[in-house]
């Protein structure tokens, strides 16, 4: 996680994890959703999936995160994704 | 025993929800002659939606769609990290809601409030749970089961090629009409409003600044960039106040409708041709956060303040002589409120990005059905915002000069004679408190919605900031109208390039990473698209009836035409998947939409009333030109242009009707074929 917000969320989640470990439970669903939203917005989620897919199916060197996000952003606006 | 009590408490809870909801709807429908609290609307909305979601959507999901949570979705099967990425259900929900909820559910209900609050609220509640949400959910499910295919591809595969091409033409025209009418709403909201124009203009360089930060400095810094951008937006709202109270500065931002229309065309052209990272993408992030935040804030404000509804349940304008738009409740209520009840455009989003990122089929119910219900709640809030205004003020803001005249004294006496008292002083004070020069005849719905929102916000969060809240609401409306305008122009450009590429290869669309397209092709296609919607926008600006009267019904018809196409596809798919006994869940809404669109087309084209029928309006103008030889040449030129425009929109309306019936007839053959196969 690169942004300060993501770092904060990450620290929160690890703190929460350690607290919940004692009770043998994972993060509460609310925190999981916040972490997922932060990951989605900063591109970690998509880049992680891309790397996983790329390492499984391609031999070439994967794109770095910034280049990947730039291309993904460009592709997003080639189709209808805003309504009335 | 524990199970029994748990079941009993569940049954009791849902029974209570049903009783409370029925009481609220009954209260809204029956109470006459006294003001009711907006809390009734909220309770009716929440209870109806809870019951519909808990029972109807679950029944559809289990009995008809056979949603299988163990089945792999396209996101899990393909998972390429680009288009297909399994994503948290709440993110997909937010993404889908942000995509489907544009200005439509705010503007349509505001305009339809001329009939009173009752018709609009009933149509939104009933239409959304029985038609709109069902359409969205079935189309989303169908796309998920077909590896994320688009609506057009599914129609070609399941119905036929003719229907596929008809749907493609329909989609292109709806985008063009949508952009023009949204552009017109921005023009009407910003005309002669230096504060509003300054604030909205400033959002463009702010978005570009954020775009540069995200592209060159930190592509993953969306959160901090968006927070920073929204702070700058709020400063732009405040900055507008300085402009408004400084006559020297104000004149630089005081534009008439025509100048604003051309500015929007230039902006649309640049937004479609500039790289997406510079303007489109950052504006979208900012508008999505602003949209979700403001809607949440409005909901909280309504719950805190619980304003009284000033508009009567029904007005005399149900007879078809409304000053905002002409035509009786049927069919015009149902095409005026499209988004919020049922919107065909949603089917394009439900078969676009959303099916490719759903990680589990069981989430289809929440995302397809639930998002539409949330949009219906937004429409209910818009009705509340319109109906908390004094009816006299509501009509003075929304009635065009052609309907009520242009002299303030004449406007107020005309509206007061309808039984909705309003005075010039009231309107002057209101304009002053909102930081505007005048609020008379500010058609389009956006200014009256902003006045309503500002009243609710200021009542709930402090009454000394009325003008700031008003311009915040104007900025909020304009910002995502412009996002739809940018994105729509770009998509229409790609569609046009795909079409032109069939005849001349260099025009082909260069989407993705293919580098075959030329800059010239992009610019040329963008120019054609902007010229298409720009013409309709210009037509709306010069229309003496205010333009919205002509363009909004056209947009409503095109949107419902697309809903008819989507429901036809959904019906074919239900029959094909051996569930013919349940085909009525989409066939009944389809029959209603077919009746509505066909009646609306016939009325708008052939009605002898010049306020309704396009042909009658053209004949009326011709007669006026013939009778009045004293018109100066310039006026005659404008009137001749108006005659041409009336014929043009009449033929477009006829084309919408034909497209819908072509698709339905084409689908009938498939339906009969599959029906007979199951009968064997």
Interface residues (C-beta under 8 A of the other chain):
Chain A: X2 X3 X4 X5 X6 X32 X33 X36 X37 X38 X40 X41 X42 X43 X44 X45 X46 X47 X48 X49 X50 X51 X52 X53 X54 X65 X66 X68 X69 X70 X71 X72 X73 X74 X75 X76 X77 X78 X79 X80 X81 X82 X83 X84
Chain B: X79 X80 X81 X82 X83 X85 X86 X87 X88 X90 X91 X94 X99 X100 X101 X102 X103 X104 X171 X178 X182 X215 X218 X219 X220 X221 X222 X223 X224 X275 X276 X277 X280 X281 X284 X338 X339 X343 X345 X346 X348 X349 X352 X353 X483 X484 X487 X488 X490 X491 X494 X509 X511 X512 X513 X555 X559
